[in-house]
Amino acid sequence: MRFSGFRPSSTRPIFHYSVSGGFDVDFLVQTRPKTLSLPRQFAAIEVKSGRRFKPDWTKGLNGLVRECSRSVQRGIIVYQGADRLASEGIDIIPVADFFQELSAGRLL
């Protein structure tokens, strides 16, 4: 798979989030820097290799949203399936759609 158009930079850092003995989230992409009155904002992205959505995939993202509700603006699961879905406030997006929207600047 080849992708271009999104270039991580100092204005949009990317992180991994993990809680020891708990959940993890593959990517946290900063969508807004911290200001005097507002915290940094992030989109949380989990990548799955399955072709069929499984509800337990949302566990890590939901845990992060609960712990960091002021900072996480969006949860996204990217998977190998063909259908766009939503579950518990999380967007489930096919990988091809994800890259197309990301390169067009519509995702983050």
C-alpha positions as CSV (number, residue, x, y, z in Angstrom):
1,M,0.0,0.0,0.0
2,R,1.3,3.4,-0.9
3,F,0.2,6.7,0.6
4,S,1.2,10.3,0.2
5,G,-0.2,13.6,1.1
6,F,0.0,13.5,4.9
7,R,3.3,14.7,6.3
8,P,3.7,14.5,10.1
9,S,5.4,17.7,11.3
10,S,6.1,19.6,14.4
11,T,2.6,21.2,14.0
12,R,0.9,17.8,14.0
13,P,2.8,15.4,16.2
14,I,1.9,11.7,16.3
15,F,2.0,9.6,19.5
16,H,1.2,6.1,20.7
17,Y,-0.9,5.8,23.9
18,S,-0.6,2.8,26.3
19,V,-1.7,2.1,29.9
20,S,0.3,-0.5,31.7
21,G,-1.9,-3.6,32.1
22,G,-4.7,-1.9,30.3
23,F,-5.5,-0.6,26.8
24,D,-3.5,1.0,24.1
25,V,-4.3,3.2,21.1
26,D,-2.2,2.9,18.0
27,F,-2.0,6.6,17.0
28,L,-2.9,9.9,18.7
29,V,-2.6,12.7,16.1
30,Q,-2.6,16.2,17.5
31,T,-5.2,18.2,15.7
32,R,-4.9,21.4,17.8
33,P,-2.0,22.7,19.9
34,K,-2.4,23.7,23.5
35,T,-3.4,27.4,24.1
36,L,-3.7,29.4,27.3
37,S,-7.4,28.5,27.6
38,L,-7.7,25.1,25.9
39,P,-5.8,21.8,26.1
40,R,-4.3,20.1,23.1
41,Q,-6.8,18.1,21.0
42,F,-6.2,14.7,19.4
43,A,-7.8,12.3,17.0
44,A,-7.3,8.7,18.3
45,I,-6.8,6.1,15.6
46,E,-6.8,2.3,16.0
47,V,-5.8,0.1,13.1
48,K,-7.2,-3.4,12.8
49,S,-6.4,-6.1,10.2
50,G,-9.8,-7.7,10.2
51,R,-12.4,-7.5,7.4
52,R,-15.4,-7.6,9.7
53,F,-15.9,-5.2,12.6
54,K,-15.9,-6.6,16.1
55,P,-17.4,-4.5,18.9
56,D,-14.5,-5.2,21.3
57,W,-12.3,-3.2,18.9
58,T,-13.7,0.0,20.5
59,K,-12.4,-0.8,24.0
60,G,-9.1,1.0,23.8
61,L,-10.6,4.1,22.2
62,N,-13.5,4.3,24.6
63,G,-11.1,3.9,27.5
64,L,-9.0,6.8,26.2
65,V,-12.1,9.0,25.6
66,R,-13.2,8.3,29.2
67,E,-9.8,9.3,30.6
68,C,-9.1,12.2,28.3
69,S,-12.5,13.5,27.2
70,R,-11.4,17.2,27.0
71,S,-8.5,16.3,24.7
72,V,-9.7,13.5,22.4
73,Q,-12.1,15.0,19.7
74,R,-12.5,11.9,17.6
75,G,-12.0,8.2,17.7
76,I,-11.4,6.3,14.4
77,I,-10.9,2.6,13.7
78,V,-9.3,1.8,10.3
79,Y,-10.0,-1.7,9.1
80,Q,-9.8,-4.0,6.0
81,G,-13.6,-4.1,5.5
82,A,-15.7,-2.4,2.9
83,D,-18.4,-0.7,5.0
84,R,-18.3,2.6,6.9
85,L,-19.8,2.1,10.4
86,A,-20.1,3.8,13.7
87,S,-20.2,2.2,17.2
88,E,-20.4,4.0,20.6
89,G,-19.3,7.3,19.0
90,I,-16.3,5.8,17.2
91,D,-16.1,6.0,13.4
92,I,-15.1,2.7,11.7
93,I,-13.6,3.4,8.2
94,P,-12.3,1.1,5.5
95,V,-8.6,1.6,5.0
96,A,-9.0,2.9,1.4
97,D,-11.5,5.5,2.5
98,F,-9.3,6.5,5.4
99,F,-6.3,7.2,3.1
100,Q,-8.4,9.0,0.5
101,E,-10.0,11.3,3.1
102,L,-6.7,11.9,4.9
103,S,-4.9,12.9,1.7
104,A,-7.8,15.3,0.8
105,G,-7.6,16.9,4.3
106,R,-11.1,15.9,5.3
107,L,-10.2,13.5,8.1
108,L,-8.2,15.4,10.7
